Amino acid sequence: MTHHSLLNSPEALQLLERIRAVCMEFPEVAEKIDAFGHTSFRVSDKPFVMMGQKEGLPTLAIKSTPAFQDILLRQEGTNYFKTPYIGHHGWVSVQNIERIDWEETRQLIEEGFYRTAPKRLAKQLRGR
């Protein structure tokens, strides 16, 4: 069964392109659209980045740890919030897409990938 992506605004599609470019740098990553229309980037079928659209605006959530999530949320003028429904697992969402710090986002995605990837894959990559 094919699911249709929620991402259809020009902003969402542009963000998807940039996020896809970062996520696909890592091995064994698959892009999948779930039954709710969210686009996720997964390794071993576990998501580490999820995107959606709410009120016409793109949403972006990245897997983190509860400890690191706490640090991000405490930053002055933070652009992050606890992701609804899955935030208790350490997921953070970007509040304002226009204010994305791409360097920080790339690092967050990389960390999310390493936390999600099977140990053998993470070890193999870190060894490069």
Solvent accessible surface area in square Angstrom, and as a share of the most:
residue,aa,sasa,rsa
1,M,209,0.93
2,T,120,0.70
3,H,54,0.24
4,H,159,0.71
5,S,41,0.26
6,L,68,0.34
7,L,8,0.04
8,N,108,0.55
9,S,17,0.11
10,P,106,0.67
11,E,85,0.38
12,A,0,0.00
13,L,83,0.41
14,Q,125,0.56
15,L,7,0.03
16,L,13,0.07
17,E,100,0.45
18,R,120,0.44
19,I,0,0.00
20,R,70,0.26
21,A,63,0.49
22,V,8,0.05
23,C,0,0.00
24,M,85,0.38
25,E,103,0.46
26,F,28,0.12
27,P,44,0.28
28,E,98,0.44
29,V,21,0.12
30,A,56,0.44
31,E,62,0.28
32,K,92,0.39
33,I,56,0.28
34,D,43,0.22
35,A,76,0.59
36,F,154,0.64
37,G,4,0.04
38,H,66,0.29
39,T,1,0.01
40,S,4,0.02
41,F,0,0.00
42,R,37,0.13
43,V,0,0.00
44,S,60,0.39
45,D,90,0.47
46,K,119,0.50
47,P,35,0.22
48,F,0,0.00
49,V,0,0.00
50,M,44,0.20
51,M,2,0.01
52,G,1,0.01
53,Q,36,0.16
54,K,133,0.56
55,E,160,0.72
56,G,39,0.37
57,L,106,0.53
58,P,7,0.04
59,T,52,0.30
60,L,1,0.00
61,A,8,0.06
62,I,1,0.00
63,K,50,0.21
64,S,5,0.03
65,T,36,0.21
66,P,81,0.51
67,A,71,0.55
68,F,72,0.30
69,Q,8,0.04
70,D,61,0.32
71,I,100,0.51
72,L,3,0.02
73,L,52,0.26
74,R,184,0.67
75,Q,77,0.34
76,E,175,0.78
77,G,61,0.59
78,T,33,0.19
79,N,15,0.08
80,Y,13,0.05
81,F,76,0.32
82,K,110,0.47
83,T,15,0.09
84,P,76,0.48
85,Y,204,0.78
86,I,45,0.23
87,G,3,0.03
88,H,123,0.55
89,H,105,0.47
90,G,0,0.00
91,W,13,0.05
92,V,1,0.01
93,S,7,0.05
94,V,10,0.06
95,Q,108,0.48
96,N,51,0.26
97,I,31,0.15
98,E,141,0.63
99,R,130,0.48
100,I,20,0.10
101,D,76,0.39
102,W,65,0.23
103,E,109,0.49
104,E,50,0.22
105,T,1,0.01
106,R,88,0.32
107,Q,103,0.46
108,L,6,0.03
109,I,0,0.00
110,E,65,0.29
111,E,60,0.27
112,G,0,0.00
113,F,0,0.00
114,Y,33,0.12
115,R,108,0.39
116,T,10,0.06
117,A,10,0.08
118,P,38,0.24
119,K,175,0.74
120,R,138,0.50
121,L,2,0.01
122,A,16,0.13
123,K,158,0.67
124,Q,115,0.51
125,L,12,0.06
126,R,144,0.53
127,G,68,0.65
128,R,217,0.79
